């Protein structure tokens, strides 16, 4: 039996812009076979919208909490959000929100 697919939004705070965080998130999501997007927010945080399963989200969140070299993650907020079919194929780096 396969696990149901859902969507989650993660907001990562700390020193997470200008350190390759979006590229790190994209590589990690692709490795975990997640779909969605990542973008820098104007407030200095990074937003990630991901489509996947609970197991994928758990592994992804653990990676987001570590972050890439030179980043300092102070928090990761996670919330369920509606599944948007337009983001269900790939994981992309989007423009700033």
Beta strands, then each sheet from edge to edge (+ up, - down):
strand 1: 6-15
strand 2: 35-40
strand 3: 46-52
strand 4: 72-81
strand 5: 91-93
sheet 1: 4+ 1- 3+ 2- 5-
end
